[in-house]
């Protein structure tokens, strides 16, 4: 009994150690947020009082700034309410369900991320195995990332549309465009990470390049792959959202952001933003969890996960 | 087949060009017979590791001839004539001990039954049975190095090349491993080339000690050991042991000018 209680206590302590700092920052942010909500929205509220000849005091003003329909900055509870209404209380199939829009964005994020990972790994392998590939490809790979994605995204969409591709694929390709880069960089580093003596060791076995690749370079690169996949999946989401902006914004979190800004629906914009960051956090965490399990299964020590 | 496992004649090896040129090996002539235990000793930069790498075909001599098992080092490598043990254990962190030992066997396409038989035999030789499923990070430095020796033994090459295998270990562990290595050498009858920095280690283990000197890397003395192949740590207090150690030390001193860099 006592050992169980000790173990439970330890577990709680561990959780508290991890969560308390996060909650502290969250609390501070919320306080600052409320302060700015009141500060930014009060001018408009006072203006409204004056026009309608309503007498007001400070506490009425504070309350009213937090319940405007189109505030400059919505209060956190307004956003939470909106998210609740558009997720739990709406049917998933509804055009106003945030879950529906998230799933649209999520699907092109995942497709783009997977394409980007495959592309990145293929490029990294060809760079590591072939010097000529490195000097010819690497400058272009780096140059590709210096172009602002906002500038090139509409081009990709337009070109692909005229080729008959629309919907998910063009958006996914923008995610691919962003996400292959960290994969290339991470995998090149990972494939080259084995110590020189490990490569020499393989040579003393008279092993082929194929053996060196599959038995040494590839397994050694796995931790690097997961680290870059964490970066890649987060920017895949950004890519998918950016890709939704110029398509005329039919569906997806990007569309919610765009329609929200058309109609000054700040609460809608903020709830889409919050949803996007929840999504990003979930995706990054999932990759991290898979990476942890894989490293553990491979026998790497925990600290490398 | 010849009973000369290694025979080197006037081997010379240079790295770099022009003013950057370093003569790593100069005029190395040496023969190592079957079943010998040869130590290479000398200060850093004397080419002892380079010579071992040349035998293993990891470096190519600039001039001179070297034969391993009567054929060129490249051919000897193709025949899988030697096992190589590096200074650090170099175990793959994602493979457990038995998988690490089986690595060369997998590359050499041994059958599954043969692999598991040879892995357990090799682990037996280095007294690591029972640790098959452990991962390298769960083992001490000495055990890791033993696992790497087991890996070099697993495909039963006649020649074992060891590059300061115990250099990073503390003296107590090192003494223990030296005894184990002697034991293993007698049991298997392998030829061993052993690079070391330590005079007692070299004198204790070897049937032949090659004293080398840097700039350019060359052999200054070759000492035959009078000790029987079966020996214990006690011989280190004997007169012969001390006199051989002295001769090694003199050889090292004669070939090395400690003020060279200051000039």
Interface residues (C-beta under 8 A of the other chain):
Chain A: X195 X197 X198 X200 X201 X202 X203 X204 X205 X206 X207 X211 X215 X216 X219 X220 X222 X298 X299 X300 X301
Chain B: X53 X56 X57 X58 X77 X78 X80 X82 X83 X84 X86 X87 X88 X90 X92 X93 X94 X95 X96 X103 X104 X106 X107 X108 X135 X137 X155
